[in-house]
Amino acid sequence: MGRLIKNNYTNIALLKELMTTPPMTAQQHAEIMRKRIAHRRMVEEAKELKTASEDVFEGH
């Protein structure tokens, strides 16, 4: 069990707030998705650089 269990109660909102909040626009959704993708790419590139640097040190 290497993963932590996510606490589902950290963001508690009133049902009325959830039901009366307008849905996000397509532009808002697109911006959120662009940020997620950029972050994921940054993490993947960092992992690749780390493994590449480890390979360099193991070769010597």
Secondary structure, DSSP 8 states (H G I E B T S, - for coil): --S----TTSS---HHHHHHS----HHHHHHHHHHHHHHHHHHHHHHHHHHHHHHHHHH-
